[in-house]
Amino acid sequence: MTSSVALQEKERSRKSLQEGTAKSRAGNVVRPRYPGHVARGPNKTAQIKAPPAPKETAPSQRSEADTKVLIRLPNGERRQQSFHHTDTIREIYRYVDSLRIQGIGSYQLVRSYPRKTYGHQQMGMTLRDAGFYPSVTLYIEQLQ
């Protein structure tokens, strides 16, 4: 008789543990990092074998950037920003301009090795075509 009571108690304990785990999974949602980005759903630690989320291809709705660009400023500071590999070099210039760095004036972006400058002629080039995928370090070279 004692063993049936112990089995029943063990079963109740197992059920309550499952219910508690299910409740914690429901509240485990990844929030978007930036305004306008789409949340990805429950994180992978909450669902061990969750099916992969479908990738969105429209540039205005993508939530993942896959090219890391490290920008070295003339004063020695470094800034890192993520871009999508289909973005253009123009987007990097827009990002640098948005930093509103004092005293820069006109500039161009330079890759150190192999040395190559990316000026107005390359503005329409995608980051993948420029060889920036998956990451690149660019220097800001001030123009006289």
PyMOL CGO cylinders between C-alpha atoms (Angstrom):
from pymol import cmd
from pymol.cgo import CYLINDER

trace = [
    CYLINDER, 0.00, 0.00, 0.00, 2.76, 2.37, 0.80, 0.3, 1, 1, 1, 1, 1, 1,
    CYLINDER, 2.76, 2.37, 0.80, 4.26, 1.95, -2.66, 0.3, 1, 1, 1, 1, 1, 1,
    CYLINDER, 4.26, 1.95, -2.66, 1.01, 3.00, -4.41, 0.3, 1, 1, 1, 1, 1, 1,
    CYLINDER, 1.01, 3.00, -4.41, 0.87, 6.18, -2.30, 0.3, 1, 1, 1, 1, 1, 1,
    CYLINDER, 0.87, 6.18, -2.30, 4.50, 6.88, -3.17, 0.3, 1, 1, 1, 1, 1, 1,
    CYLINDER, 4.50, 6.88, -3.17, 3.78, 6.32, -6.89, 0.3, 1, 1, 1, 1, 1, 1,
    CYLINDER, 3.78, 6.32, -6.89, 0.79, 8.66, -6.76, 0.3, 1, 1, 1, 1, 1, 1,
    CYLINDER, 0.79, 8.66, -6.76, 2.85, 11.33, -5.01, 0.3, 1, 1, 1, 1, 1, 1,
    CYLINDER, 2.85, 11.33, -5.01, 5.64, 10.93, -7.57, 0.3, 1, 1, 1, 1, 1, 1,
    CYLINDER, 5.64, 10.93, -7.57, 3.13, 11.26, -10.46, 0.3, 1, 1, 1, 1, 1, 1,
    CYLINDER, 3.13, 11.26, -10.46, 1.65, 14.45, -8.94, 0.3, 1, 1, 1, 1, 1, 1,
    CYLINDER, 1.65, 14.45, -8.94, 5.11, 15.92, -8.50, 0.3, 1, 1, 1, 1, 1, 1,
    CYLINDER, 5.11, 15.92, -8.50, 6.01, 15.13, -12.13, 0.3, 1, 1, 1, 1, 1, 1,
    CYLINDER, 6.01, 15.13, -12.13, 2.78, 16.75, -13.42, 0.3, 1, 1, 1, 1, 1, 1,
    CYLINDER, 2.78, 16.75, -13.42, 3.29, 19.94, -11.39, 0.3, 1, 1, 1, 1, 1, 1,
    CYLINDER, 3.29, 19.94, -11.39, 6.85, 20.18, -12.65, 0.3, 1, 1, 1, 1, 1, 1,
    CYLINDER, 6.85, 20.18, -12.65, 5.65, 19.85, -16.27, 0.3, 1, 1, 1, 1, 1, 1,
    CYLINDER, 5.65, 19.85, -16.27, 3.00, 22.55, -15.75, 0.3, 1, 1, 1, 1, 1, 1,
    CYLINDER, 3.00, 22.55, -15.75, 5.56, 24.91, -14.23, 0.3, 1, 1, 1, 1, 1, 1,
    CYLINDER, 5.56, 24.91, -14.23, 7.94, 24.36, -17.14, 0.3, 1, 1, 1, 1, 1, 1,
    CYLINDER, 7.94, 24.36, -17.14, 5.15, 25.00, -19.67, 0.3, 1, 1, 1, 1, 1, 1,
    CYLINDER, 5.15, 25.00, -19.67, 4.27, 28.28, -17.93, 0.3, 1, 1, 1, 1, 1, 1,
    CYLINDER, 4.27, 28.28, -17.93, 7.88, 29.48, -17.95, 0.3, 1, 1, 1, 1, 1, 1,
    CYLINDER, 7.88, 29.48, -17.95, 8.20, 28.61, -21.66, 0.3, 1, 1, 1, 1, 1, 1,
    CYLINDER, 8.20, 28.61, -21.66, 5.17, 30.74, -22.49, 0.3, 1, 1, 1, 1, 1, 1,
    CYLINDER, 5.17, 30.74, -22.49, 6.77, 33.83, -20.92, 0.3, 1, 1, 1, 1, 1, 1,
    CYLINDER, 6.77, 33.83, -20.92, 10.17, 33.27, -22.50, 0.3, 1, 1, 1, 1, 1, 1,
    CYLINDER, 10.17, 33.27, -22.50, 9.82, 35.46, -25.62, 0.3, 1, 1, 1, 1, 1, 1,
    CYLINDER, 9.82, 35.46, -25.62, 12.72, 37.31, -27.23, 0.3, 1, 1, 1, 1, 1, 1,
    CYLINDER, 12.72, 37.31, -27.23, 12.02, 41.00, -27.52, 0.3, 1, 1, 1, 1, 1, 1,
    CYLINDER, 12.02, 41.00, -27.52, 13.34, 43.01, -30.48, 0.3, 1, 1, 1, 1, 1, 1,
    CYLINDER, 13.34, 43.01, -30.48, 16.64, 44.82, -29.88, 0.3, 1, 1, 1, 1, 1, 1,
    CYLINDER, 16.64, 44.82, -29.88, 15.83, 47.85, -31.99, 0.3, 1, 1, 1, 1, 1, 1,
    CYLINDER, 15.83, 47.85, -31.99, 12.57, 49.71, -32.68, 0.3, 1, 1, 1, 1, 1, 1,
    CYLINDER, 12.57, 49.71, -32.68, 10.96, 48.49, -35.87, 0.3, 1, 1, 1, 1, 1, 1,
    CYLINDER, 10.96, 48.49, -35.87, 12.58, 45.05, -35.73, 0.3, 1, 1, 1, 1, 1, 1,
    CYLINDER, 12.58, 45.05, -35.73, 10.47, 41.92, -35.46, 0.3, 1, 1, 1, 1, 1, 1,
    CYLINDER, 10.47, 41.92, -35.46, 10.77, 39.65, -32.42, 0.3, 1, 1, 1, 1, 1, 1,
    CYLINDER, 10.77, 39.65, -32.42, 11.83, 36.11, -33.21, 0.3, 1, 1, 1, 1, 1, 1,
    CYLINDER, 11.83, 36.11, -33.21, 9.58, 34.14, -30.84, 0.3, 1, 1, 1, 1, 1, 1,
    CYLINDER, 9.58, 34.14, -30.84, 10.66, 31.89, -27.96, 0.3, 1, 1, 1, 1, 1, 1,
    CYLINDER, 10.66, 31.89, -27.96, 14.39, 31.58, -27.43, 0.3, 1, 1, 1, 1, 1, 1,
    CYLINDER, 14.39, 31.58, -27.43, 16.24, 28.32, -28.06, 0.3, 1, 1, 1, 1, 1, 1,
    CYLINDER, 16.24, 28.32, -28.06, 16.87, 27.54, -24.40, 0.3, 1, 1, 1, 1, 1, 1,
    CYLINDER, 16.87, 27.54, -24.40, 13.13, 27.42, -23.75, 0.3, 1, 1, 1, 1, 1, 1,
    CYLINDER, 13.13, 27.42, -23.75, 12.45, 25.04, -26.63, 0.3, 1, 1, 1, 1, 1, 1,
    CYLINDER, 12.45, 25.04, -26.63, 15.30, 22.66, -27.16, 0.3, 1, 1, 1, 1, 1, 1,
    CYLINDER, 15.30, 22.66, -27.16, 14.11, 21.34, -30.53, 0.3, 1, 1, 1, 1, 1, 1,
    CYLINDER, 14.11, 21.34, -30.53, 12.18, 24.32, -31.87, 0.3, 1, 1, 1, 1, 1, 1,
    CYLINDER, 12.18, 24.32, -31.87, 11.81, 24.41, -35.64, 0.3, 1, 1, 1, 1, 1, 1,
    CYLINDER, 11.81, 24.41, -35.64, 13.86, 27.19, -37.27, 0.3, 1, 1, 1, 1, 1, 1,
    CYLINDER, 13.86, 27.19, -37.27, 11.98, 30.40, -37.93, 0.3, 1, 1, 1, 1, 1, 1,
    CYLINDER, 11.98, 30.40, -37.93, 11.46, 31.22, -41.62, 0.3, 1, 1, 1, 1, 1, 1,
    CYLINDER, 11.46, 31.22, -41.62, 13.90, 33.84, -42.86, 0.3, 1, 1, 1, 1, 1, 1,
    CYLINDER, 13.90, 33.84, -42.86, 12.38, 37.02, -44.18, 0.3, 1, 1, 1, 1, 1, 1,
    CYLINDER, 12.38, 37.02, -44.18, 13.84, 38.30, -47.41, 0.3, 1, 1, 1, 1, 1, 1,
    CYLINDER, 13.84, 38.30, -47.41, 12.25, 41.73, -47.69, 0.3, 1, 1, 1, 1, 1, 1,
    CYLINDER, 12.25, 41.73, -47.69, 14.88, 44.32, -46.65, 0.3, 1, 1, 1, 1, 1, 1,
    CYLINDER, 14.88, 44.32, -46.65, 12.36, 46.45, -44.76, 0.3, 1, 1, 1, 1, 1, 1,
    CYLINDER, 12.36, 46.45, -44.76, 11.28, 43.51, -42.58, 0.3, 1, 1, 1, 1, 1, 1,
    CYLINDER, 11.28, 43.51, -42.58, 14.54, 41.64, -41.97, 0.3, 1, 1, 1, 1, 1, 1,
    CYLINDER, 14.54, 41.64, -41.97, 15.54, 41.23, -38.36, 0.3, 1, 1, 1, 1, 1, 1,
    CYLINDER, 15.54, 41.23, -38.36, 19.10, 39.96, -38.71, 0.3, 1, 1, 1, 1, 1, 1,
    CYLINDER, 19.10, 39.96, -38.71, 22.13, 41.74, -40.06, 0.3, 1, 1, 1, 1, 1, 1,
    CYLINDER, 22.13, 41.74, -40.06, 24.97, 39.52, -41.14, 0.3, 1, 1, 1, 1, 1, 1,
    CYLINDER, 24.97, 39.52, -41.14, 27.90, 41.80, -41.98, 0.3, 1, 1, 1, 1, 1, 1,
    CYLINDER, 27.90, 41.80, -41.98, 29.83, 43.36, -39.10, 0.3, 1, 1, 1, 1, 1, 1,
    CYLINDER, 29.83, 43.36, -39.10, 31.56, 46.62, -39.99, 0.3, 1, 1, 1, 1, 1, 1,
    CYLINDER, 31.56, 46.62, -39.99, 34.14, 48.05, -37.59, 0.3, 1, 1, 1, 1, 1, 1,
    CYLINDER, 34.14, 48.05, -37.59, 34.89, 51.71, -38.29, 0.3, 1, 1, 1, 1, 1, 1,
    CYLINDER, 34.89, 51.71, -38.29, 38.08, 53.29, -36.97, 0.3, 1, 1, 1, 1, 1, 1,
    CYLINDER, 38.08, 53.29, -36.97, 37.67, 57.03, -36.45, 0.3, 1, 1, 1, 1, 1, 1,
    CYLINDER, 37.67, 57.03, -36.45, 40.52, 59.54, -36.88, 0.3, 1, 1, 1, 1, 1, 1,
    CYLINDER, 40.52, 59.54, -36.88, 40.59, 60.19, -33.11, 0.3, 1, 1, 1, 1, 1, 1,
    CYLINDER, 40.59, 60.19, -33.11, 41.21, 56.49, -32.38, 0.3, 1, 1, 1, 1, 1, 1,
    CYLINDER, 41.21, 56.49, -32.38, 37.66, 55.56, -31.42, 0.3, 1, 1, 1, 1, 1, 1,
    CYLINDER, 37.66, 55.56, -31.42, 36.06, 52.49, -32.89, 0.3, 1, 1, 1, 1, 1, 1,
    CYLINDER, 36.06, 52.49, -32.89, 32.41, 51.96, -33.76, 0.3, 1, 1, 1, 1, 1, 1,
    CYLINDER, 32.41, 51.96, -33.76, 30.89, 48.67, -34.82, 0.3, 1, 1, 1, 1, 1, 1,
    CYLINDER, 30.89, 48.67, -34.82, 27.62, 48.35, -36.72, 0.3, 1, 1, 1, 1, 1, 1,
    CYLINDER, 27.62, 48.35, -36.72, 25.86, 45.43, -38.36, 0.3, 1, 1, 1, 1, 1, 1,
    CYLINDER, 25.86, 45.43, -38.36, 24.53, 45.61, -41.89, 0.3, 1, 1, 1, 1, 1, 1,
    CYLINDER, 24.53, 45.61, -41.89, 22.88, 43.17, -44.25, 0.3, 1, 1, 1, 1, 1, 1,
    CYLINDER, 22.88, 43.17, -44.25, 25.16, 41.83, -46.99, 0.3, 1, 1, 1, 1, 1, 1,
    CYLINDER, 25.16, 41.83, -46.99, 22.83, 43.31, -49.63, 0.3, 1, 1, 1, 1, 1, 1,
    CYLINDER, 22.83, 43.31, -49.63, 23.15, 46.85, -48.21, 0.3, 1, 1, 1, 1, 1, 1,
    CYLINDER, 23.15, 46.85, -48.21, 25.36, 49.23, -50.14, 0.3, 1, 1, 1, 1, 1, 1,
    CYLINDER, 25.36, 49.23, -50.14, 28.44, 51.20, -49.16, 0.3, 1, 1, 1, 1, 1, 1,
    CYLINDER, 28.44, 51.20, -49.16, 26.14, 54.23, -49.18, 0.3, 1, 1, 1, 1, 1, 1,
    CYLINDER, 26.14, 54.23, -49.18, 24.53, 52.79, -46.01, 0.3, 1, 1, 1, 1, 1, 1,
    CYLINDER, 24.53, 52.79, -46.01, 27.91, 52.80, -44.24, 0.3, 1, 1, 1, 1, 1, 1,
    CYLINDER, 27.91, 52.80, -44.24, 28.43, 56.45, -45.24, 0.3, 1, 1, 1, 1, 1, 1,
    CYLINDER, 28.43, 56.45, -45.24, 24.97, 57.27, -43.89, 0.3, 1, 1, 1, 1, 1, 1,
    CYLINDER, 24.97, 57.27, -43.89, 25.83, 55.53, -40.62, 0.3, 1, 1, 1, 1, 1, 1,
    CYLINDER, 25.83, 55.53, -40.62, 29.12, 57.47, -40.28, 0.3, 1, 1, 1, 1, 1, 1,
    CYLINDER, 29.12, 57.47, -40.28, 27.29, 60.71, -41.07, 0.3, 1, 1, 1, 1, 1, 1,
    CYLINDER, 27.29, 60.71, -41.07, 24.70, 59.91, -38.39, 0.3, 1, 1, 1, 1, 1, 1,
    CYLINDER, 24.70, 59.91, -38.39, 27.49, 59.76, -35.78, 0.3, 1, 1, 1, 1, 1, 1,
    CYLINDER, 27.49, 59.76, -35.78, 28.02, 63.52, -36.28, 0.3, 1, 1, 1, 1, 1, 1,
    CYLINDER, 28.02, 63.52, -36.28, 31.74, 63.34, -35.54, 0.3, 1, 1, 1, 1, 1, 1,
    CYLINDER, 31.74, 63.34, -35.54, 33.23, 66.77, -34.89, 0.3, 1, 1, 1, 1, 1, 1,
    CYLINDER, 33.23, 66.77, -34.89, 35.84, 68.04, -37.34, 0.3, 1, 1, 1, 1, 1, 1,
    CYLINDER, 35.84, 68.04, -37.34, 35.62, 65.28, -39.94, 0.3, 1, 1, 1, 1, 1, 1,
    CYLINDER, 35.62, 65.28, -39.94, 34.45, 67.29, -42.97, 0.3, 1, 1, 1, 1, 1, 1,
    CYLINDER, 34.45, 67.29, -42.97, 34.76, 65.32, -46.18, 0.3, 1, 1, 1, 1, 1, 1,
    CYLINDER, 34.76, 65.32, -46.18, 36.19, 61.83, -45.93, 0.3, 1, 1, 1, 1, 1, 1,
    CYLINDER, 36.19, 61.83, -45.93, 36.42, 58.48, -47.62, 0.3, 1, 1, 1, 1, 1, 1,
    CYLINDER, 36.42, 58.48, -47.62, 36.34, 54.95, -46.29, 0.3, 1, 1, 1, 1, 1, 1,
    CYLINDER, 36.34, 54.95, -46.29, 39.53, 52.90, -46.60, 0.3, 1, 1, 1, 1, 1, 1,
    CYLINDER, 39.53, 52.90, -46.60, 40.21, 49.20, -46.19, 0.3, 1, 1, 1, 1, 1, 1,
    CYLINDER, 40.21, 49.20, -46.19, 43.76, 48.61, -44.96, 0.3, 1, 1, 1, 1, 1, 1,
    CYLINDER, 43.76, 48.61, -44.96, 44.61, 45.22, -46.46, 0.3, 1, 1, 1, 1, 1, 1,
    CYLINDER, 44.61, 45.22, -46.46, 44.48, 45.00, -49.32, 0.3, 1, 1, 1, 1, 1, 1,
    CYLINDER, 44.48, 45.00, -49.32, 44.41, 48.78, -49.37, 0.3, 1, 1, 1, 1, 1, 1,
    CYLINDER, 44.41, 48.78, -49.37, 41.37, 50.03, -51.21, 0.3, 1, 1, 1, 1, 1, 1,
    CYLINDER, 41.37, 50.03, -51.21, 39.41, 53.23, -50.98, 0.3, 1, 1, 1, 1, 1, 1,
    CYLINDER, 39.41, 53.23, -50.98, 35.63, 53.35, -51.20, 0.3, 1, 1, 1, 1, 1, 1,
    CYLINDER, 35.63, 53.35, -51.20, 34.50, 56.76, -52.36, 0.3, 1, 1, 1, 1, 1, 1,
    CYLINDER, 34.50, 56.76, -52.36, 31.58, 58.14, -54.33, 0.3, 1, 1, 1, 1, 1, 1,
    CYLINDER, 31.58, 58.14, -54.33, 32.19, 55.82, -57.30, 0.3, 1, 1, 1, 1, 1, 1,
    CYLINDER, 32.19, 55.82, -57.30, 31.54, 52.73, -55.14, 0.3, 1, 1, 1, 1, 1, 1,
    CYLINDER, 31.54, 52.73, -55.14, 28.44, 54.01, -53.31, 0.3, 1, 1, 1, 1, 1, 1,
    CYLINDER, 28.44, 54.01, -53.31, 26.10, 51.58, -55.11, 0.3, 1, 1, 1, 1, 1, 1,
    CYLINDER, 26.10, 51.58, -55.11, 28.28, 48.50, -54.51, 0.3, 1, 1, 1, 1, 1, 1,
    CYLINDER, 28.28, 48.50, -54.51, 26.80, 45.90, -52.14, 0.3, 1, 1, 1, 1, 1, 1,
    CYLINDER, 26.80, 45.90, -52.14, 28.77, 44.88, -49.07, 0.3, 1, 1, 1, 1, 1, 1,
    CYLINDER, 28.77, 44.88, -49.07, 29.08, 41.32, -50.36, 0.3, 1, 1, 1, 1, 1, 1,
    CYLINDER, 29.08, 41.32, -50.36, 30.40, 42.54, -53.75, 0.3, 1, 1, 1, 1, 1, 1,
    CYLINDER, 30.40, 42.54, -53.75, 32.92, 44.75, -51.94, 0.3, 1, 1, 1, 1, 1, 1,
    CYLINDER, 32.92, 44.75, -51.94, 34.18, 41.69, -50.02, 0.3, 1, 1, 1, 1, 1, 1,
    CYLINDER, 34.18, 41.69, -50.02, 32.95, 42.95, -46.64, 0.3, 1, 1, 1, 1, 1, 1,
    CYLINDER, 32.95, 42.95, -46.64, 31.03, 39.77, -45.80, 0.3, 1, 1, 1, 1, 1, 1,
    CYLINDER, 31.03, 39.77, -45.80, 31.12, 38.53, -43.01, 0.3, 1, 1, 1, 1, 1, 1,
    CYLINDER, 31.12, 38.53, -43.01, 33.19, 41.34, -41.45, 0.3, 1, 1, 1, 1, 1, 1,
    CYLINDER, 33.19, 41.34, -41.45, 35.49, 44.21, -42.32, 0.3, 1, 1, 1, 1, 1, 1,
    CYLINDER, 35.49, 44.21, -42.32, 37.46, 47.00, -40.66, 0.3, 1, 1, 1, 1, 1, 1,
    CYLINDER, 37.46, 47.00, -40.66, 37.30, 50.37, -42.39, 0.3, 1, 1, 1, 1, 1, 1,
    CYLINDER, 37.30, 50.37, -42.39, 39.24, 53.54, -41.60, 0.3, 1, 1, 1, 1, 1, 1,
    CYLINDER, 39.24, 53.54, -41.60, 37.98, 57.06, -42.09, 0.3, 1, 1, 1, 1, 1, 1,
    CYLINDER, 37.98, 57.06, -42.09, 40.50, 59.00, -44.18, 0.3, 1, 1, 1, 1, 1, 1,
    CYLINDER, 40.50, 59.00, -44.18, 39.91, 62.73, -44.19, 0.3, 1, 1, 1, 1, 1, 1,
    CYLINDER, 39.91, 62.73, -44.19, 40.14, 64.51, -47.52, 0.3, 1, 1, 1, 1, 1, 1,
    CYLINDER, 40.14, 64.51, -47.52, 41.99, 67.81, -47.79, 0.3, 1, 1, 1, 1, 1, 1,
]
cmd.load_cgo(trace, "trace")
